[in-house]
């Protein structure tokens, strides 16, 4: 019976050596500063007081270690997530650069116009025509003009403006939000939206 108790204590100390050592040290320090006439010391007796103090200290140390492990785990997860996000962002930037390289100068200027002007929608009479990628870069919808008239830039010639009359059906379009966000980030970082 006594050997089993020693085995249990030995196994416990092996698994919890550092917390036990720290708890013994803290218990000794607290015992050293405890006055002998303290009510709890007198009522519990020296041995039971030391045992209770050790158990309480070990419990607190184990909780602190548990919390630190959880925090370190969360920090590691955040670090790994940031690495993954950075890797995905790099791939997206490379992809968008490749797409922008295929566009005509006019199409490129149109995309730059949206990035510069906060992705405010532009209206035109018909769907945008151009390279195959143009459809995948923009969101669009048909729109009926309710105002007396609406003047907007010509998407095919940004230095000109077109006036649309009330009741006319037009196509309103802008960059897809995720593409706009990515290009805005690139422009803030590099001052341009292309690799050149």
Protein Blocks (a to p, Z undefined) as FASTA:
>chain_A
ZZmmmmmmmmmmmmmmmmmmmmmmmmmmmmmmpcfklmklmmnommlmmmmmmmmmmmmm
mmmmmmmmmmmmmmmmmmmmmmmmmmmmmmmmmmmmmmmmmpcfklmmmmmmmmmnoopa
cddfbdceddfklmmmpccdddddfbfbdcdddfklmkbccdddehiacddddddfklmm
mmmmmmmmnopabfZZ
